[in-house]
Every structure is written in structure tokens, then in C-alpha cells.
């Protein structure tokens, strides 16, 4: 489980998400220090609501369990 915020990518500055990582996409070309991830975006209950592919800086992701 990861918290995806603006620290990981500017697309999440105003709308951070919580996601479960499915896999790291090593088949896609990236810039140094960035990666593509396949994730399930989670709702407040931890239920998957959407499958997405996101482009992020891994060092900007925050690991952790959901708190409700």
C-alpha cells in the first residue's frame, strides 16, 4: 500500500491517492529516477475502485497501511 502525493508526481499535488501496487512496469521507457507502476486505486475502506498506470518518482511514495 502506498500514498501517492505531489512528492511522487505533480499530477497528485491537489488530489493524492492511496494505491496497491500490482507491478513495476520495466517494459516502459522512463527518465532516471522515475518509474511506471500498475496500481489499484483504493477508496477510504481500502477497496479497489480503479486500475491505473501511473508515472512516479519512487522516492516520493510513502508506504503504509490505511488509517480510518
N, C-alpha and C positions, 0 to 999 in steps of 0.2 A: 504494500500500500504506500503510495507517495502523495504528497501535497505538491501540486504544480502551481507555482506562483510566478510573479513577474521576475523573480530571481532566476527562473529557468528559461523564460521566454517572454518577450514583450506582449505576446498575444494573451497572456494570462495576468497582466497587471491589474486590470479592473475586474476580472472575473476568474479568480483562482478555482481550481477543481481538485477533487480527490480522485485518484485513479488506482486501478490494479494493473500492474504491468503484465502483459501477455508475453511479449518478447522484444528484444532489441533487434531492430532491422539493420543487419550488417550488409544487406544486399543493396542498400541505397547510399549514394554518394553524399557526404556531408563536409562541412567545414571542420577544421581542427577544433576539438573541444565541444562539438555538438553531436547529437545522435537522433535518429528516428526511433520512436517507440510505438508499438501497438499496445493500446490500453483499453480497459473498460472504465468509462467514467462512472463514478458512483454517486448515489443520492445520499441524503442525510442518514438513511438507515443502513447504508453500506451495500445497497442493491445496485447491480449494474443497470445503467439506463441507456448507455450508448457505447458502441465500439468506435474508437478513433485511432488515427495515426497522427502523432504529434512530433514536432521538431523542437528539441530542448537541449539545454546545457545540463548534463547530468549533475554537475557540481551545484546547480541551483535547485535541485529537487530535495525535498525534505521527507525522509522516511518516517513512518509512524502509523500507529493504529488510529482508527477514527475514535473521536470522543463525542458522546452525545449526552 
